[in-house]
Amino acid sequence: MHRLADIVLADVYMISHTHTPMVFPDSYYVPDLRNNKVDERTRYYVNTGSYQKRGRYPTVKGLRPTALVRPIVLLNGAERKIEVRV
């Protein structure tokens, strides 16, 4: 998931289907040519996990149950603010 930042610059990267929900941030630098400085920004990586209910499939395959949580991403464009919760 972290390699997505090598492809495109974004504030939030999201993937799904893997069975472990997780959220983690990192920082990066962006040049501000208008003000002749460098800004530090935070970007977030969000894995939404999977939503396989604990029915027959995990039991037959011998899989551990997964956490049925949903990460929530709140974007505020007016303040350029991002909040991510699990």
C-alpha positions as CSV (number, residue, x, y, z in Angstrom):
1,M,0.0,0.0,0.0
2,H,2.9,2.4,0.8
3,R,4.1,2.1,-2.8
4,L,1.1,3.9,-4.1
5,A,2.8,7.1,-3.1
6,D,5.4,6.4,-5.8
7,I,2.7,6.4,-8.4
8,V,0.7,9.5,-7.6
9,L,0.8,12.3,-5.0
10,A,-2.4,12.3,-2.8
11,D,-3.5,13.1,0.7
12,V,-5.2,9.7,1.3
13,Y,-4.5,6.3,-0.3
14,M,-7.1,3.6,0.2
15,I,-7.1,-0.1,-0.7
16,S,-9.4,-3.0,0.3
17,H,-9.9,-6.7,0.3
18,T,-6.9,-7.7,2.4
19,H,-8.1,-9.0,5.7
20,T,-6.4,-6.6,8.2
21,P,-7.9,-3.1,8.5
22,M,-5.3,-0.5,9.3
23,V,-4.6,3.2,9.1
24,F,-1.1,4.8,9.2
25,P,0.2,8.3,8.4
26,D,3.6,9.4,7.1
27,S,5.0,12.8,6.3
28,Y,6.5,14.2,3.1
29,Y,7.9,17.5,1.9
30,V,6.4,19.7,-0.8
31,P,8.1,22.8,-2.3
32,D,6.2,26.0,-2.1
33,L,7.7,28.0,-4.9
34,R,5.5,31.1,-4.4
35,N,6.9,31.6,-0.9
36,N,10.3,30.1,-1.4
37,K,10.0,27.5,1.3
38,V,9.3,23.8,1.9
39,D,6.1,22.6,3.6
40,E,5.8,19.4,5.5
41,R,2.5,17.5,4.9
42,T,0.9,14.4,6.3
43,R,-0.7,11.7,4.1
44,Y,-2.7,8.7,5.2
45,Y,-2.8,5.1,4.1
46,V,-6.1,3.3,4.8
47,N,-6.7,-0.4,4.4
48,T,-10.5,-0.9,4.7
49,G,-10.1,-4.6,5.4
50,S,-12.6,-7.2,4.3
51,Y,-16.2,-7.6,5.3
52,Q,-16.5,-11.4,5.3
53,K,-19.0,-12.3,7.9
54,R,-18.1,-15.1,10.3
55,G,-20.1,-17.7,8.5
56,R,-19.2,-21.0,6.9
57,Y,-16.4,-19.7,4.5
58,P,-13.8,-18.8,7.2
59,T,-14.5,-21.9,9.1
60,V,-14.1,-24.3,6.1
61,K,-10.9,-22.5,5.0
62,G,-9.5,-22.6,8.6
63,L,-9.2,-18.8,8.7
64,R,-9.2,-16.6,11.7
65,P,-12.1,-14.2,12.0
66,T,-11.3,-10.7,10.9
67,A,-12.2,-7.5,12.7
68,L,-15.4,-6.1,11.2
69,V,-14.5,-2.4,11.5
70,R,-14.8,0.4,9.0
71,P,-12.2,3.2,8.8
72,I,-13.8,6.6,8.5
73,V,-12.1,9.3,6.5
74,L,-13.3,12.9,7.0
75,L,-12.1,15.5,4.4
76,N,-12.4,19.2,5.0
77,G,-11.4,21.1,1.9
78,A,-12.0,24.6,3.4
79,E,-9.3,24.0,6.1
80,R,-7.3,21.4,4.1
81,K,-7.8,19.0,7.1
82,I,-8.0,15.2,7.1
83,E,-9.1,13.1,9.9
84,V,-9.0,9.3,9.8
85,R,-10.6,7.0,12.4
86,V,-10.9,3.3,12.9
